[in-house]
Amino acid sequence: MTDFAALTIASSNKKTGAIAVSTTSRDNCADDCPLKGDDGCYAESGYYTRLHWDQVTEGKRGVPPLEFIKQVSKLPANEMFRHDIAGDLWKDPENSKLIYFPYLEKLAKASSHLYAAWTYTHHTLDGITGARNKQSIFDVEQYKFIVNISTESLDVAASRQKEGLMVTVVQPEGGPTAFRHNDVQFVQCPATLPGSEITCQTCGGRKGKPLCATIRKVVVVFPAHGSRKKKAAAHCS
């Protein structure tokens, strides 16, 4: 397995804005992610994102994890950093369902000087392995690194939020932009609202941080989008 990661200093993605973003090898994607591969993954649906991801996965772009983490540590303090536009948190070499905490902690420390740093994960939170993953996620919050839990179910999202985790959920297009479910507040990502010009870079206004980079009491909703949005929506509940 070629475990490379690539840092882009200023993204050209219209949703993120010109912030620092990264891509890690497909090999780190959660084994049980329902959207994995051709089953609704947004990163697979964009031509340039997929092409770049292919190159990173094949080891033709990017660098090994520790070198990548050093690159992140050198980003300017006023920078925002969204980890894993494509890919997921590094897997433990001995257990593919376990987040490799040594790398995660090093990355969180390396980005702790930044204005905002966040990512998303589909790695399991169930069972003994899931409990260890949750603890890893909670542990890096001390470094201001926010790991959002990616879900496709309103019930699961509400349950995870009640555990104190930061949660996002994919839902079919056309739903309400703000609502409550199982006593939990849900709000749609501001950048995905109709006619919105907001990006991750401008989410939160002049002095605020992007919603997904904050400790919060709401679940962020992402409408299924991209060329595989129908497949993604089929997994939603």
CYANA upper distance limits for C-alpha pairs under 8 A (distance plus 0.5 A):
  1 MET  CA     27 ASP  CA      7.83
  2 THR  CA     25 SER  CA      8.02
  2 THR  CA     57 THR  CA      7.07
  2 THR  CA     58 GLU  CA      7.02
  2 THR  CA     59 GLY  CA      6.24
  3 ASP  CA     24 THR  CA      8.03
  3 ASP  CA     25 SER  CA      6.38
  3 ASP  CA     27 ASP  CA      7.88
  3 ASP  CA     57 THR  CA      7.63
  3 ASP  CA     59 GLY  CA      7.87
  3 ASP  CA     64 PRO  CA      6.70
  3 ASP  CA     65 PRO  CA      7.66
  4 PHE  CA     24 THR  CA      6.56
  4 PHE  CA     25 SER  CA      6.32
  4 PHE  CA     56 VAL  CA      6.50
  4 PHE  CA     57 THR  CA      7.17
  4 PHE  CA     59 GLY  CA      6.48
  4 PHE  CA     61 ARG  CA      8.05
  4 PHE  CA     62 GLY  CA      6.07
  4 PHE  CA     63 VAL  CA      5.53
  4 PHE  CA     64 PRO  CA      5.16
  4 PHE  CA     65 PRO  CA      6.71
  5 ALA  CA     22 SER  CA      7.45
  5 ALA  CA     23 THR  CA      6.12
  5 ALA  CA     24 THR  CA      4.77
  5 ALA  CA     25 SER  CA      6.91
  5 ALA  CA     56 VAL  CA      6.98
  5 ALA  CA     61 ARG  CA      8.31
  5 ALA  CA     62 GLY  CA      5.44
  5 ALA  CA     63 VAL  CA      6.02
  5 ALA  CA     64 PRO  CA      6.75
  5 ALA  CA     65 PRO  CA      6.65
  5 ALA  CA     68 PHE  CA      6.77
  6 ALA  CA     22 SER  CA      5.98
  6 ALA  CA     23 THR  CA      5.77
  6 ALA  CA     24 THR  CA      6.96
  6 ALA  CA     56 VAL  CA      7.26
  6 ALA  CA     61 ARG  CA      7.04
  6 ALA  CA     62 GLY  CA      4.43
  6 ALA  CA     63 VAL  CA      6.83
  6 ALA  CA     68 PHE  CA      7.44
  7 LEU  CA     20 ALA  CA      7.61
  7 LEU  CA     21 VAL  CA      6.52
  7 LEU  CA     22 SER  CA      5.01
  7 LEU  CA     23 THR  CA      7.26
  7 LEU  CA     62 GLY  CA      7.58
  7 LEU  CA     68 PHE  CA      7.62
  7 LEU  CA     71 GLN  CA      8.11
  7 LEU  CA     72 VAL  CA      8.16
  8 THR  CA     20 ALA  CA      6.08
  8 THR  CA     21 VAL  CA      5.80
  8 THR  CA     22 SER  CA      6.35
  9 ILE  CA     19 ILE  CA      7.16
  9 ILE  CA     20 ALA  CA      4.92
  9 ILE  CA     21 VAL  CA      7.18
 10 ALA  CA     17 GLY  CA      8.45
 10 ALA  CA     18 ALA  CA      5.06
 10 ALA  CA     19 ILE  CA      5.32
 10 ALA  CA     20 ALA  CA      5.55
 10 ALA  CA     21 VAL  CA      7.80
 11 SER  CA     16 THR  CA      7.65
 11 SER  CA     17 GLY  CA      6.86
 11 SER  CA     18 ALA  CA      5.16
 11 SER  CA     19 ILE  CA      6.02
 11 SER  CA     20 ALA  CA      6.57
 11 SER  CA     21 VAL  CA      6.83
 12 SER  CA     16 THR  CA      8.43
 12 SER  CA     17 GLY  CA      7.06
 12 SER  CA     18 ALA  CA      6.46
 13 ASN  CA     17 GLY  CA      6.43
 13 ASN  CA     18 ALA  CA      7.83
 14 LYS  CA    199 THR  CA      7.57
 15 LYS  CA    191 ALA  CA      7.08
 15 LYS  CA    198 ILE  CA      8.20
 15 LYS  CA    199 THR  CA      5.49
 15 LYS  CA    200 CYS  CA      7.03
 16 THR  CA    199 THR  CA      5.55
 16 THR  CA    200 CYS  CA      5.00
 16 THR  CA    201 GLN  CA      6.58
 17 GLY  CA    199 THR  CA      5.97
 17 GLY  CA    200 CYS  CA      6.65
 17 GLY  CA    201 GLN  CA      5.80
 17 GLY  CA    202 THR  CA      8.33
 18 ALA  CA    201 GLN  CA      7.44
 19 ILE  CA     79 GLU  CA      7.36
 19 ILE  CA     80 MET  CA      6.11
 19 ILE  CA     81 PHE  CA      6.79
 19 ILE  CA     82 ARG  CA      8.11
 19 ILE  CA    201 GLN  CA      6.92
 20 ALA  CA     79 GLU  CA      7.63
 20 ALA  CA     80 MET  CA      6.61
 20 ALA  CA     81 PHE  CA      5.24
 20 ALA  CA     82 ARG  CA      6.85
 21 VAL  CA     81 PHE  CA      6.09
 21 VAL  CA     82 ARG  CA      5.25
 21 VAL  CA     83 HIS  CA      6.01
 21 VAL  CA     84 ASP  CA      7.38
 21 VAL  CA     85 ILE  CA      7.04
 22 SER  CA     82 ARG  CA      7.23
 22 SER  CA     83 HIS  CA      5.47
 22 SER  CA     84 ASP  CA      5.48
 22 SER  CA     85 ILE  CA      6.41
 22 SER  CA     86 ALA  CA      8.03
 23 THR  CA     53 TRP  CA      7.12
 23 THR  CA     56 VAL  CA      7.81
 23 THR  CA     83 HIS  CA      7.57
 23 THR  CA     84 ASP  CA      5.26
 23 THR  CA     85 ILE  CA      6.07
 23 THR  CA     86 ALA  CA      5.53
 23 THR  CA     87 GLY  CA      6.50
 24 THR  CA     28 ASN  CA      7.72
 24 THR  CA     53 TRP  CA      7.88
 24 THR  CA     56 VAL  CA      7.17
 24 THR  CA     57 THR  CA      7.69
 24 THR  CA     84 ASP  CA      6.64
 24 THR  CA     86 ALA  CA      6.86
 24 THR  CA     87 GLY  CA      5.33
 24 THR  CA     88 ASP  CA      7.21
 25 SER  CA     29 CYS  CA      8.30
 25 SER  CA     53 TRP  CA      7.39
 25 SER  CA     56 VAL  CA      6.28
 25 SER  CA     57 THR  CA      4.76
 25 SER  CA     58 GLU  CA      8.41
 25 SER  CA     86 ALA  CA      8.45
 25 SER  CA     87 GLY  CA      6.26
 25 SER  CA     88 ASP  CA      8.45
 26 ARG  CA     53 TRP  CA      7.87
 26 ARG  CA     57 THR  CA      6.31
 26 ARG  CA     86 ALA  CA      8.18
 26 ARG  CA     87 GLY  CA      5.81
 26 ARG  CA     88 ASP  CA      8.17
 27 ASP  CA     57 THR  CA      7.77
 27 ASP  CA     87 GLY  CA      8.28
 28 ASN  CA     87 GLY  CA      6.62
 28 ASN  CA     88 ASP  CA      5.86
 28 ASN  CA     89 LEU  CA      6.77
 28 ASN  CA     90 TRP  CA      5.89
 28 ASN  CA     91 LYS  CA      6.20
 29 CYS  CA     33 CYS  CA      7.92
 29 CYS  CA     36 LYS  CA      8.12
 29 CYS  CA     87 GLY  CA      5.95
 29 CYS  CA     88 ASP  CA      5.45
 29 CYS  CA     89 LEU  CA      7.96
 29 CYS  CA    122 HIS  CA      8.03
 29 CYS  CA    123 HIS  CA      8.22
 30 ALA  CA     36 LYS  CA      8.48
 30 ALA  CA     88 ASP  CA      7.55
 30 ALA  CA     96 SER  CA      8.38
 30 ALA  CA     97 LYS  CA      7.35
 30 ALA  CA    121 THR  CA      8.43
 30 ALA  CA    122 HIS  CA      6.19
 30 ALA  CA    123 HIS  CA      5.47
 30 ALA  CA    124 THR  CA      7.98
 31 ASP  CA     36 LYS  CA      8.49
 31 ASP  CA     96 SER  CA      8.04
 31 ASP  CA     97 LYS  CA      7.56
 31 ASP  CA    123 HIS  CA      8.26
 32 ASP  CA     36 LYS  CA      8.29
 32 ASP  CA    122 HIS  CA      8.41
 32 ASP  CA    123 HIS  CA      8.19
 32 ASP  CA    124 THR  CA      8.18
 33 CYS  CA    122 HIS  CA      6.29
 33 CYS  CA    123 HIS  CA      7.92
 34 PRO  CA     39 ASP  CA      7.61
 34 PRO  CA    235 HIS  CA      7.58
 35 LEU  CA     39 ASP  CA      5.30
 35 LEU  CA     40 GLY  CA      5.20
 35 LEU  CA     41 CYS  CA      5.33
 35 LEU  CA    232 ALA  CA      6.83
 35 LEU  CA    235 HIS  CA      8.30
 36 LYS  CA     40 GLY  CA      7.39
 36 LYS  CA     41 CYS  CA      6.13
 37 GLY  CA     41 CYS  CA      6.71
 37 GLY  CA     44 GLU  CA      7.43
 38 ASP  CA     44 GLU  CA      7.70
 38 ASP  CA    228 ARG  CA      8.46
 39 ASP  CA    228 ARG  CA      8.01
 39 ASP  CA    231 LYS  CA      6.25
 39 ASP  CA    232 ALA  CA      7.15
 40 GLY  CA     44 GLU  CA      8.44
 40 GLY  CA     45 SER  CA      8.48
 40 GLY  CA    228 ARG  CA      5.46
 40 GLY  CA    229 LYS  CA      6.63
 40 GLY  CA    230 LYS  CA      7.87
 40 GLY  CA    231 LYS  CA      5.24
 40 GLY  CA    232 ALA  CA      4.63
 40 GLY  CA    233 ALA  CA      8.34
 41 CYS  CA     45 SER  CA      7.30
 41 CYS  CA    228 ARG  CA      7.55
 41 CYS  CA    232 ALA  CA      7.47
 42 TYR  CA     46 GLY  CA      7.51
 42 TYR  CA    225 HIS  CA      7.61
 42 TYR  CA    226 GLY  CA      6.48
 42 TYR  CA    227 SER  CA      8.31
 42 TYR  CA    228 ARG  CA      7.33
 42 TYR  CA    229 LYS  CA      8.14
 43 ALA  CA     49 THR  CA      6.65
 43 ALA  CA     50 ARG  CA      6.63
 43 ALA  CA     85 ILE  CA      7.78
 43 ALA  CA     86 ALA  CA      6.10
 44 GLU  CA     49 THR  CA      7.74
 44 GLU  CA     50 ARG  CA      5.68
 45 SER  CA     49 THR  CA      8.49
 45 SER  CA     50 ARG  CA      7.48
 45 SER  CA    226 GLY  CA      6.59
 45 SER  CA    227 SER  CA      6.07
 45 SER  CA    228 ARG  CA      6.71
 46 GLY  CA     50 ARG  CA      6.32
 46 GLY  CA    226 GLY  CA      7.77
 46 GLY  CA    227 SER  CA      8.21
 47 TYR  CA     51 LEU  CA      6.57
 48 TYR  CA     52 HIS  CA      6.60
 49 THR  CA     53 TRP  CA      6.56
 49 THR  CA     86 ALA  CA      8.13
 50 ARG  CA     54 ASP  CA      6.54
 51 LEU  CA     55 GLN  CA      6.94
 52 HIS  CA     56 VAL  CA      6.81
 52 HIS  CA     61 ARG  CA      8.36
 53 TRP  CA     57 THR  CA      6.52
 53 TRP  CA     86 ALA  CA      7.24
 54 ASP  CA     58 GLU  CA      6.64
 55 GLN  CA     59 GLY  CA      6.71
 55 GLN  CA     60 LYS  CA      5.54
 55 GLN  CA     61 ARG  CA      5.98
 56 VAL  CA     60 LYS  CA      6.27
 56 VAL  CA     61 ARG  CA      5.21
 56 VAL  CA     62 GLY  CA      6.34
 59 GLY  CA     63 VAL  CA      8.26
 62 GLY  CA     68 PHE  CA      8.17
 63 VAL  CA     67 GLU  CA      6.65
 63 VAL  CA     68 PHE  CA      6.32
 64 PRO  CA     68 PHE  CA      6.64
 65 PRO  CA     69 ILE  CA      6.60
 65 PRO  CA    103 TYR  CA      7.91
 66 LEU  CA     70 LYS  CA      6.90
 66 LEU  CA    103 TYR  CA      8.06
 67 GLU  CA     71 GLN  CA      6.99
 68 PHE  CA     72 VAL  CA      6.98
 69 ILE  CA     73 SER  CA      6.84
 69 ILE  CA    106 LYS  CA      7.60
 69 ILE  CA    107 LEU  CA      6.04
 69 ILE  CA    110 ALA  CA      6.97
 70 LYS  CA     74 LYS  CA      7.16
 70 LYS  CA    110 ALA  CA      7.60
 71 GLN  CA     75 LEU  CA      7.48
 72 VAL  CA    107 LEU  CA      8.10
 72 VAL  CA    110 ALA  CA      6.68
 72 VAL  CA    111 SER  CA      6.76
 73 SER  CA    110 ALA  CA      4.91
 73 SER  CA    111 SER  CA      6.28
 75 LEU  CA     79 GLU  CA      7.18
 75 LEU  CA    114 LEU  CA      8.04
 76 PRO  CA    114 LEU  CA      7.51
 77 ALA  CA    113 HIS  CA      6.02
 77 ALA  CA    114 LEU  CA      5.03
 77 ALA  CA    115 TYR  CA      6.70
 78 ASN  CA    114 LEU  CA      6.38
 78 ASN  CA    115 TYR  CA      5.63
 79 GLU  CA    114 LEU  CA      6.10
 79 GLU  CA    115 TYR  CA      6.14
 79 GLU  CA    116 ALA  CA      7.58
 80 MET  CA    114 LEU  CA      6.83
 80 MET  CA    115 TYR  CA      6.13
 80 MET  CA    116 ALA  CA      5.28
 80 MET  CA    117 ALA  CA      6.42
 80 MET  CA    201 GLN  CA      7.79
 81 PHE  CA    111 SER  CA      8.37
 81 PHE  CA    114 LEU  CA      8.03
 81 PHE  CA    116 ALA  CA      6.72
 81 PHE  CA    117 ALA  CA      5.19
 81 PHE  CA    118 TRP  CA      7.11
 82 ARG  CA    117 ALA  CA      6.34
 82 ARG  CA    118 TRP  CA      5.74
 82 ARG  CA    119 THR  CA      6.24
 83 HIS  CA    117 ALA  CA      7.94
 83 HIS  CA    118 TRP  CA      6.66
 83 HIS  CA    119 THR  CA      5.44
 83 HIS  CA    120 TYR  CA      8.35
 84 ASP  CA     88 ASP  CA      6.47
 84 ASP  CA     89 LEU  CA      8.23
 84 ASP  CA    119 THR  CA      6.81
 84 ASP  CA    120 TYR  CA      7.87
 88 ASP  CA    120 TYR  CA      7.69
 88 ASP  CA    121 THR  CA      6.28
 88 ASP  CA    122 HIS  CA      7.85
 88 ASP  CA    123 HIS  CA      8.44
 89 LEU  CA     99 ILE  CA      6.88
 89 LEU  CA    100 TYR  CA      8.12
 89 LEU  CA    104 LEU  CA      7.75
 89 LEU  CA    121 THR  CA      7.10
 89 LEU  CA    123 HIS  CA      8.44
 90 TRP  CA     99 ILE  CA      6.43
 90 TRP  CA    100 TYR  CA      6.06
 90 TRP  CA    103 TYR  CA      7.59
 90 TRP  CA    104 LEU  CA      7.86
 91 LYS  CA     95 ASN  CA      7.63
 91 LYS  CA     96 SER  CA      5.90
 91 LYS  CA     97 LYS  CA      7.28
 91 LYS  CA     98 LEU  CA      6.27
 91 LYS  CA     99 ILE  CA      5.32
 91 LYS  CA    100 TYR  CA      5.50
 92 ASP  CA     96 SER  CA      6.31
 92 ASP  CA     97 LYS  CA      7.99
 92 ASP  CA     98 LEU  CA      5.94
 92 ASP  CA     99 ILE  CA      6.13
 92 ASP  CA    100 TYR  CA      4.72
 92 ASP  CA    101 PHE  CA      8.27
 93 PRO  CA    100 TYR  CA      8.15
 97 LYS  CA    123 HIS  CA      7.00
 97 LYS  CA    124 THR  CA      7.02
 97 LYS  CA    129 THR  CA      7.45
 98 LEU  CA    123 HIS  CA      7.88
 98 LEU  CA    124 THR  CA      8.24
 98 LEU  CA    129 THR  CA      6.52
 98 LEU  CA    130 GLY  CA      7.95
 98 LEU  CA    132 ARG  CA      8.02
 98 LEU  CA    133 ASN  CA      6.80
 99 ILE  CA    104 LEU  CA      8.27
 99 ILE  CA    123 HIS  CA      7.72
 99 ILE  CA    133 ASN  CA      6.34
 99 ILE  CA    136 SER  CA      8.15
100 TYR  CA    104 LEU  CA      6.95
101 PHE  CA    105 GLU  CA      6.31
101 PHE  CA    136 SER  CA      6.70
102 PRO  CA    106 LYS  CA      6.71
103 TYR  CA    107 LEU  CA      6.60
104 LEU  CA    108 ALA  CA      6.63
104 LEU  CA    140 VAL  CA      8.20
105 GLU  CA    109 LYS  CA      6.65
105 GLU  CA    140 VAL  CA      6.66
106 LYS  CA    110 ALA  CA      6.55
107 LEU  CA    111 SER  CA      6.70
108 ALA  CA    112 SER  CA      6.50
108 ALA  CA    140 VAL  CA      6.59
108 ALA  CA    143 TYR  CA      6.33
108 ALA  CA    144 LYS  CA      7.96
108 ALA  CA    145 PHE  CA      5.94
109 LYS  CA    143 TYR  CA      6.42
111 SER  CA    117 ALA  CA      7.05
111 SER  CA    143 TYR  CA      8.33
111 SER  CA    145 PHE  CA      7.81
112 SER  CA    117 ALA  CA      8.16
112 SER  CA    143 TYR  CA      5.66
112 SER  CA    144 LYS  CA      6.50
112 SER  CA    145 PHE  CA      7.38
115 TYR  CA    209 LYS  CA      8.29
116 ALA  CA    144 LYS  CA      8.01
116 ALA  CA    145 PHE  CA      8.11
116 ALA  CA    209 LYS  CA      7.03
116 ALA  CA    210 PRO  CA      8.20
116 ALA  CA    213 ALA  CA      6.65
117 ALA  CA    144 LYS  CA      7.56
117 ALA  CA    145 PHE  CA      5.77
117 ALA  CA    146 ILE  CA      7.02
117 ALA  CA    213 ALA  CA      6.71
118 TRP  CA    145 PHE  CA      5.98
118 TRP  CA    146 ILE  CA      5.02
118 TRP  CA    147 VAL  CA      6.29
118 TRP  CA    148 ASN  CA      7.96
118 TRP  CA    212 CYS  CA      7.46
118 TRP  CA    213 ALA  CA      5.75
119 THR  CA    146 ILE  CA      6.86
119 THR  CA    147 VAL  CA      5.51
119 THR  CA    148 ASN  CA      6.50
120 TYR  CA    147 VAL  CA      5.89
120 TYR  CA    148 ASN  CA      4.94
120 TYR  CA    149 ILE  CA      6.28
120 TYR  CA    150 SER  CA      6.57
121 THR  CA    147 VAL  CA      7.38
121 THR  CA    148 ASN  CA      6.78
121 THR  CA    149 ILE  CA      5.85
121 THR  CA    150 SER  CA      6.11
122 HIS  CA    149 ILE  CA      6.97
122 HIS  CA    150 SER  CA      5.92
122 HIS  CA    151 THR  CA      7.84
123 HIS  CA    130 GLY  CA      8.39
123 HIS  CA    133 ASN  CA      8.19
124 THR  CA    129 THR  CA      7.91
124 THR  CA    130 GLY  CA      5.68
124 THR  CA    133 ASN  CA      7.82
125 LEU  CA    129 THR  CA      7.56
125 LEU  CA    130 GLY  CA      3.91
125 LEU  CA    131 ALA  CA      6.48
125 LEU  CA    133 ASN  CA      6.70
125 LEU  CA    134 LYS  CA      6.70
126 ASP  CA    130 GLY  CA      4.71
126 ASP  CA    131 ALA  CA      7.04
127 GLY  CA    131 ALA  CA      6.70
128 ILE  CA    132 ARG  CA      6.98
129 THR  CA    133 ASN  CA      6.81
130 GLY  CA    134 LYS  CA      6.64
131 ALA  CA    135 GLN  CA      6.77
132 ARG  CA    136 SER  CA      6.76
133 ASN  CA    137 ILE  CA      6.79
134 LYS  CA    138 PHE  CA      6.70
135 GLN  CA    139 ASP  CA      6.44
136 SER  CA    140 VAL  CA      7.01
137 ILE  CA    141 GLU  CA      7.42
137 ILE  CA    146 ILE  CA      8.31
137 ILE  CA    147 VAL  CA      6.65
138 PHE  CA    142 GLN  CA      8.41
138 PHE  CA    165 LEU  CA      8.19
140 VAL  CA    144 LYS  CA      7.52
140 VAL  CA    145 PHE  CA      6.40
140 VAL  CA    146 ILE  CA      7.96
141 GLU  CA    145 PHE  CA      5.71
141 GLU  CA    146 ILE  CA      6.42
145 PHE  CA    213 ALA  CA      8.12
146 ILE  CA    166 MET  CA      8.08
146 ILE  CA    212 CYS  CA      8.09
146 ILE  CA    213 ALA  CA      6.17
146 ILE  CA    214 THR  CA      7.43
146 ILE  CA    215 ILE  CA      8.11
147 VAL  CA    166 MET  CA      7.43
148 ASN  CA    165 LEU  CA      7.92
148 ASN  CA    166 MET  CA      5.49
148 ASN  CA    167 VAL  CA      5.61
148 ASN  CA    168 THR  CA      6.90
148 ASN  CA    212 CYS  CA      7.56
149 ILE  CA    165 LEU  CA      7.70
149 ILE  CA    166 MET  CA      6.68
149 ILE  CA    167 VAL  CA      5.10
149 ILE  CA    168 THR  CA      6.46
150 SER  CA    167 VAL  CA      6.80
150 SER  CA    168 THR  CA      5.67
150 SER  CA    169 VAL  CA      6.40
150 SER  CA    170 VAL  CA      8.28
151 THR  CA    156 VAL  CA      7.47
151 THR  CA    157 ALA  CA      6.56
151 THR  CA    167 VAL  CA      7.92
151 THR  CA    168 THR  CA      6.62
151 THR  CA    169 VAL  CA      5.12
151 THR  CA    170 VAL  CA      6.92
152 GLU  CA    156 VAL  CA      8.27
152 GLU  CA    157 ALA  CA      8.09
152 GLU  CA    169 VAL  CA      5.60
152 GLU  CA    170 VAL  CA      5.39
152 GLU  CA    171 GLN  CA      6.99
152 GLU  CA    235 HIS  CA      6.95
152 GLU  CA    236 CYS  CA      5.29
152 GLU  CA    237 SER  CA      7.05
153 SER  CA    157 ALA  CA      6.49
153 SER  CA    169 VAL  CA      7.18
153 SER  CA    170 VAL  CA      8.09
153 SER  CA    171 GLN  CA      8.31
153 SER  CA    236 CYS  CA      6.05
153 SER  CA    237 SER  CA      5.17
154 LEU  CA    158 ALA  CA      6.56
154 LEU  CA    169 VAL  CA      7.52
154 LEU  CA    181 HIS  CA      7.61
154 LEU  CA    237 SER  CA      6.78
155 ASP  CA    159 SER  CA      6.69
155 ASP  CA    181 HIS  CA      8.19
155 ASP  CA    182 ASN  CA      7.75
155 ASP  CA    237 SER  CA      8.39
156 VAL  CA    160 ARG  CA      6.62
157 ALA  CA    161 GLN  CA      6.65
157 ALA  CA    167 VAL  CA      6.73
157 ALA  CA    168 THR  CA      7.47
157 ALA  CA    169 VAL  CA      6.88
157 ALA  CA    219 VAL  CA      7.58
158 ALA  CA    162 LYS  CA      6.79
158 ALA  CA    181 HIS  CA      7.55
158 ALA  CA    182 ASN  CA      6.95
158 ALA  CA    183 ASP  CA      8.34
158 ALA  CA    184 VAL  CA      6.32
158 ALA  CA    219 VAL  CA      8.00
159 SER  CA    163 GLU  CA      7.16
160 ARG  CA    164 GLY  CA      7.42
160 ARG  CA    165 LEU  CA      6.36
160 ARG  CA    166 MET  CA      8.32
160 ARG  CA    167 VAL  CA      7.38
161 GLN  CA    165 LEU  CA      5.56
161 GLN  CA    166 MET  CA      6.67
161 GLN  CA    167 VAL  CA      6.53
161 GLN  CA    184 VAL  CA      8.18
161 GLN  CA    217 LYS  CA      7.85
161 GLN  CA    218 VAL  CA      8.11
161 GLN  CA    219 VAL  CA      7.53
162 LYS  CA    184 VAL  CA      8.43
166 MET  CA    212 CYS  CA      8.41
166 MET  CA    215 ILE  CA      7.32
166 MET  CA    216 ARG  CA      7.37
166 MET  CA    217 LYS  CA      8.35
166 MET  CA    219 VAL  CA      7.65
167 VAL  CA    218 VAL  CA      8.30
167 VAL  CA    219 VAL  CA      5.71
167 VAL  CA    220 VAL  CA      7.09
168 THR  CA    219 VAL  CA      5.87
168 THR  CA    220 VAL  CA      5.11
168 THR  CA    221 VAL  CA      6.25
168 THR  CA    222 PHE  CA      7.72
169 VAL  CA    219 VAL  CA      7.59
169 VAL  CA    220 VAL  CA      6.86
169 VAL  CA    221 VAL  CA      5.50
169 VAL  CA    222 PHE  CA      6.58
170 VAL  CA    221 VAL  CA      6.40
170 VAL  CA    222 PHE  CA      5.28
170 VAL  CA    223 PRO  CA      6.14
170 VAL  CA    224 ALA  CA      6.37
170 VAL  CA    232 ALA  CA      8.40
170 VAL  CA    233 ALA  CA      8.11
170 VAL  CA    236 CYS  CA      7.32
171 GLN  CA    175 GLY  CA      8.15
171 GLN  CA    221 VAL  CA      7.36
171 GLN  CA    222 PHE  CA      6.81
171 GLN  CA    223 PRO  CA      5.53
171 GLN  CA    224 ALA  CA      6.28
171 GLN  CA    233 ALA  CA      6.70
171 GLN  CA    236 CYS  CA      6.19
171 GLN  CA    237 SER  CA      8.01
172 PRO  CA    223 PRO  CA      5.98
172 PRO  CA    224 ALA  CA      5.84
172 PRO  CA    229 LYS  CA      8.49
172 PRO  CA    233 ALA  CA      5.50
172 PRO  CA    236 CYS  CA      7.53
173 GLU  CA    223 PRO  CA      5.42
173 GLU  CA    224 ALA  CA      6.44
173 GLU  CA    225 HIS  CA      8.22
174 GLY  CA    223 PRO  CA      8.21
175 GLY  CA    223 PRO  CA      8.49
177 THR  CA    186 PHE  CA      8.49
177 THR  CA    187 VAL  CA      6.27
177 THR  CA    188 GLN  CA      5.47
177 THR  CA    193 LEU  CA      8.22
178 ALA  CA    185 GLN  CA      7.96
178 ALA  CA    186 PHE  CA      6.08
178 ALA  CA    187 VAL  CA      4.94
178 ALA  CA    188 GLN  CA      6.80
179 PHE  CA    185 GLN  CA      6.50
179 PHE  CA    186 PHE  CA      5.86
179 PHE  CA    187 VAL  CA      7.24
180 ARG  CA    184 VAL  CA      5.84
180 ARG  CA    185 GLN  CA      5.01
180 ARG  CA    186 PHE  CA      6.33
181 HIS  CA    185 GLN  CA      7.12
181 HIS  CA    186 PHE  CA      7.87
184 VAL  CA    217 LYS  CA      8.44
184 VAL  CA    218 VAL  CA      7.32
184 VAL  CA    219 VAL  CA      8.12
185 GLN  CA    217 LYS  CA      7.86
185 GLN  CA    218 VAL  CA      5.54
185 GLN  CA    219 VAL  CA      6.90
186 PHE  CA    218 VAL  CA      5.96
186 PHE  CA    219 VAL  CA      5.21
186 PHE  CA    220 VAL  CA      6.48
186 PHE  CA    221 VAL  CA      7.07
187 VAL  CA    218 VAL  CA      7.29
187 VAL  CA    219 VAL  CA      6.83
187 VAL  CA    220 VAL  CA      5.76
187 VAL  CA    221 VAL  CA      6.27
188 GLN  CA    192 THR  CA      7.68
188 GLN  CA    193 LEU  CA      7.67
188 GLN  CA    220 VAL  CA      6.07
188 GLN  CA    221 VAL  CA      4.86
188 GLN  CA    222 PHE  CA      6.65
188 GLN  CA    223 PRO  CA      8.28
189 CYS  CA    193 LEU  CA      7.47
189 CYS  CA    211 LEU  CA      8.35
189 CYS  CA    220 VAL  CA      6.31
189 CYS  CA    221 VAL  CA      6.24
189 CYS  CA    222 PHE  CA      6.42
190 PRO  CA    196 SER  CA      7.58
190 PRO  CA    198 ILE  CA      6.92
190 PRO  CA    199 THR  CA      8.39
190 PRO  CA    203 CYS  CA      7.57
191 ALA  CA    196 SER  CA      6.28
191 ALA  CA    197 GLU  CA      7.13
191 ALA  CA    198 ILE  CA      5.22
191 ALA  CA    199 THR  CA      5.81
191 ALA  CA    200 CYS  CA      7.75
191 ALA  CA    203 CYS  CA      8.02
192 THR  CA    196 SER  CA      7.11
192 THR  CA    222 PHE  CA      7.71
192 THR  CA    223 PRO  CA      7.87
198 ILE  CA    202 THR  CA      6.24
198 ILE  CA    203 CYS  CA      6.44
199 THR  CA    203 CYS  CA      6.30
200 CYS  CA    210 PRO  CA      6.18
201 GLN  CA    210 PRO  CA      7.58
202 THR  CA    206 ARG  CA      7.62
202 THR  CA    210 PRO  CA      7.77
203 CYS  CA    208 GLY  CA      7.81
203 CYS  CA    209 LYS  CA      7.04
203 CYS  CA    210 PRO  CA      5.17
203 CYS  CA    211 LEU  CA      7.23
204 GLY  CA    208 GLY  CA      4.63
204 GLY  CA    209 LYS  CA      5.49
204 GLY  CA    210 PRO  CA      5.78
204 GLY  CA    211 LEU  CA      7.18
205 GLY  CA    209 LYS  CA      8.02
209 LYS  CA    213 ALA  CA      6.81
209 LYS  CA    214 THR  CA      7.22
210 PRO  CA    214 THR  CA      7.37
211 LEU  CA    216 ARG  CA      8.46
211 LEU  CA    220 VAL  CA      8.36
212 CYS  CA    220 VAL  CA      7.87
224 ALA  CA    229 LYS  CA      5.42
224 ALA  CA    230 LYS  CA      7.97
224 ALA  CA    232 ALA  CA      6.65
224 ALA  CA    233 ALA  CA      6.45
225 HIS  CA    229 LYS  CA      5.12
228 ARG  CA    232 ALA  CA      6.88
229 LYS  CA    233 ALA  CA      6.43
230 LYS  CA    234 ALA  CA      6.76
231 LYS  CA    235 HIS  CA      7.64
232 ALA  CA    236 CYS  CA      7.61
